Amino acid sequence: MFNVMFLDGILATITRLKSDLTNIIEPDFGLLEHLLGQEVLTRRQYDDIHCERRAAYRRSEAVLDLLESQDQCDKFVTALQRIGQQHVANFVTQNGGQKHLQCCVLSVLLTVMNVTFCLFVH
């Protein structure tokens, strides 16, 4: 199982990124089936979402609305990875790109601090 640690949890991250995620998740071609097999979706939920004649983003939104626990979110991210939507899984695990940005900023700050410290010591 995929485990991701955020200060506020992956469920909060998915909730925060919901608007963006609904536009990039492809709910067809295996995602719904995988979520059904992992018991993230019940058969009734699967049928309701799968049989809807709505746009893909509406079906994605319906899936996201059903995620209620960290375990379900972990299984959701794992499902994305297994069905070839690694870019979406990365978007979630990187907090919408913020985690990478934060690491870059931290790296720059540490570099500046190290240079400042070296200048101060010498």
N, C-alpha and C positions, 0 to 999 in steps of 0.2 A: 504494500500500500504506500502511496505517496504521502509524505509528511512535509508540510511547509510551516515554518514558524514566522508569524508576524506578531507585532506587538498587540494588535487588536484582533487577530485571527483571520483565517482565509475567508470565512463566511462574511465578515464585515468588508473585506476587500472585494469580494464578488458583488456584494450589495452596492458598494461605492462605485464599482466599475460597470454596473448593470447596463447603463445606456450604451456604452461603447461595446460591451460584450454582445449585446443583442444584434449588433450590426456585423460582427465578425464570426460568430459561431455559425457553423453549418449543421443544423439539427438533423438533416437527413444523411444518408449514406453511412449508417452505422452507429451514430451517437445514441439515438433513442434505444436501439436494440441493446447496446452495451450497458446503458443505464438500467434498463429493465433486467438484464442478466445479473447485474450487481445489486439489485434490489433497491436502487435509488428511486426508481419509478415503480409503481404498482402496474398491473396489467391495465386497469381502468385508466390511470393517468397516461400510460403509453398510448392507449387507443384514442383517448381524447386529443392528445397532442398530434399523434401520427395522422389521424383522419381529418384534422382540421384543414380547411381549404383557405388558409390564411397565408400571408407572406412568411417567408422563412424567419424574419426577425421577430414576428409575433410568436412563432413556435419556440424560438430560442428564449424569448421572454417568459413563456409559460414554463419552460424547463427551469430557468433561473428562479422563478417564483416558488418552485417546489423544493429548492434546496434550503433545508432548515437546520442542518447540523454540520459540525466540522467533518464528521465521517462521510456524510454525503458529498461534501465539497471535495474532500480528498479523492473520493471515487470518481467524481466529475472530472477533476483535473487528470487523473489517471486515464479515464476514458478518452479524453481529448488527445492525450499522448498516443494511446494505442490505435486510434483511428486516423492518425495523420494530421491532427490539428495542433501540432506542437507549438505553432506560433501563438495560438490562443492560450494554451497552457502556460507558455512563457509570459504572456501578457498578464495573466493572473498571478503567477508566482513572482513576477517582478513588480507587482503592485502598479500595473499600468505603465511601467517604465520608470516609475519613481525610485524603485530600489536601485536601479542602475545609475540613475542621476545622482542619488544620494551618495553612492559609492564613489562616483567621479568627483563630486564636490569634496567629500571627505579626503580623498586622495590628494587633491589640490591643496586643501588646507594643511594636511600633514606635511606635504612637501614644503609649503611656505613656512610652516612652523619650524621644520627641521633646518631650513636655510637660515631663518631668523635666529634659532638657537645656536647654530654653528658660528654665525657672525657675532653673537653675544659672547660666546665662550672664547673666541679668538680675540 
